């Protein structure tokens, strides 16, 4: 059992807190990135009135879905690579 450090409750809570904060930041940044990418679409071909609130709401929903999916992939990838550290050691 070499390399296992005992952790107290405060360390575990701090670790969960940092992980949660990192996840929130990654998801929000991914949604913003998706929103800016969707702004480059030629919306005149998709909507009758591309500046209407309904069109903007649809873009916001699309940005949220795409951004959340992208963030989930990034966060899963980070988790998988940290799991591999334990496998290699």
ABEGO torsion letter per residue (X at the ends): XBGBBBBBAAAAAAAAAAAAAAAAAAAAAAAAAAAAAAAABBAAAABABAABAAAAAAAAAAAAAAAAAAAAAAAAAAAAAAAAAAAAX
